[in-house]
């Protein structure tokens, strides 16, 4: 538990809580093609906040109406609205 508390303190300005809006969007997405429900938590959070979802696995998130970035490619790969 001390390790988790340390991470929360260290990254407190970058932790995005999952609240009512994120859960509502997640539930809406679960009703569509459901490949991986935990990936959909990330998609829902990115959509609610207008974030770019950064991932090595763009194909797992393609077609989810979210901006994607794979910075591990050269040049970086982008996809989305």
N, C-alpha and C positions, 0 to 999 in steps of 0.2 A: 504494500500500500504506500510505503514511503517513496518508492520509485515513481508511482503514478502521481503522487502529490508533487514531487520534484518536477516532473514533466509539465504538469499543469501550471506550476509557477513559472517555469522557464519559457513556456510558449503561450502564456495567458492572452497575449495580444493577437494570437493567430488561431485560437481554438474557436470554432463555430458551433454553438450549441444546436442540437436538434430539438426543435420545439413543435408547436402545433402546426405552423405553416408547412414545415418540412415534412412532418408526418402525413398531413393531408395530401401533399403532392406525391409522396411515396405511395400512399394508398391508391391514388389515381393511376399512377404508373403500373402498379401491380396488376391492375385490370387489363393492361395491354399485354404485348408479348413479354413473357416473364422468363428471361434467361437466367438472371441471377439477382435475387431479391436484395442482396447486400450491395451490389453495384448500383441498384436503383436508389438506395439511400444517398449515395454520392451524387447521382444525377439529380435527385430531388433537391438536395441542398444547393447544388450549383445553380439550378434553375431558379429557385426562390431568391437567391442572393445575386443573381447575374454574374456568377463566377465562371471562369474558364476551368474546366476539369483537366488536370494535368495527370497523364498516365502513359505508361509504356504500351498499353494495350488498347489503342484507339478502336480496333475492330470490336472489342467487347461493348463499346459505348456508342457506336455508330448508329445513326437513325433515331437517337433519343432526344433530338431538339435541344442539344446543349453544345456549347463551344468546347472543343477539345484541343489539347496541345500535347505532343510528344516531344519534349526537349532533348530526348536521348538520340534522336535521328539527326543526321547532318545532310541537308539543312533540317531544322525542326519541322515536324509534320503537324499541320493544322487541319481541323475539320469542324463542320457545324455551321449553325446559322450566322 
